């Protein structure tokens, strides 16, 4: 279903550089991926919209001096939009490394909570542009020192990047982050589908380590929550079995049995086998008997799916991806424009605040000078002016009350 890989064409890079200056270095720069079937289409990555987005104008050398001094040397806060300016205009790995230091330092300032969604998205996406997904993943996992909480689209991009290179373990780690911060549910069906696909292929590679079973199980549970396909139900059961908590499964099976038609397949034989194995040690005799009765009901009614999880993955998840990704593809250019507009507005307010501060400082210096030279006439005129302002204000209040 998914579109085949189109290898990046970098022949326009030099021409773009001479035409567009710094930005030309990254213009048309698209990560090259292996030529195999993808889950998400190339269109989902919206390379044209990303590379041609509006950027914040800045002199990078001057900004870097400022950020080095404020964040790294003086350890003081900077405006979040200044951080965005730098990340918006990165063209080499040295600037990418510097930006990581800035994000780390920004996290340890009193204004850390002001980190913009656009900044998080931009930095993680620049990491992918420079073929450094592990740099992005490490920072994403270290919430204490980086504080990166991406939107779902950005999570999907990271997942897709690892899936394209068949790096299923790191794809799962991205899915795990969504599980840990509780952003993956039925309202994010594409993220659920990608996460399920990543976990499915991770488990195909062999049995996970004991210390990973719980997190893989919980990721599977979130990736299949409130989904009614046989594949999702099966992995929902398998997920709970991996966590060692199968007490809810009896209620879940009752709910599925009562809420589906008689022709529906509830779970696969593979899921049933997992559950039977887990029953040996995980529950009381009463709970075990209840689930065994449910097994018998499923078997007698022919509602256990004999097809493998692999087969269901091909027939259930993959065909749905095209519809699930469409809204994100359509919305992404507008999202970039809106993010840029908020940054432009922030810069405008930043300039207004700076001008106001400079004006007040200038007035304060003038008053101090006049005071020092004994400007009596100035003080008389200032008192009259302030008195008139008070009178005008009282008059306005009188009129409002009438």
Buried (B, 14 or more C-beta within 10 A) or exposed (E): EBEEBEEBEEEEBEEBBEEEEBBBBBBBBBBEBEEEEBBBBBBBBBBEBBBEBEBBEBEBEEBBEEBBEBBEEEEEBBBBBBBBBBBBBBBEEEBBEBBBEBBBBBBEBEEBEBBBBBBBBBBBBBBBBBEBBEBBBBBBBEBEEBBBBBEBBBBBBBBBBBBBBEBBEBBBBBBBBBBBEEBBBEEBBBBBBBBBBBBBBBBEEEEBEEEBBBBBBBBBBBBBBEBEBBBBBBBBBBBBBBBEBBEEBBEBBEEBBEEBEEEBBBBBBBBBEBBBEBBEEBBEEEBBEBBEEBBEBBEEEEBBBEBEBEEBBEBBBBEBBBEBBBEBBEEBBEBBEEBBEBBBEBBEEEEEEEEEEEEEEEEEEEBEEBEEEEBEEBEEEEEEEEEEEEEEEEEEEEEEEE
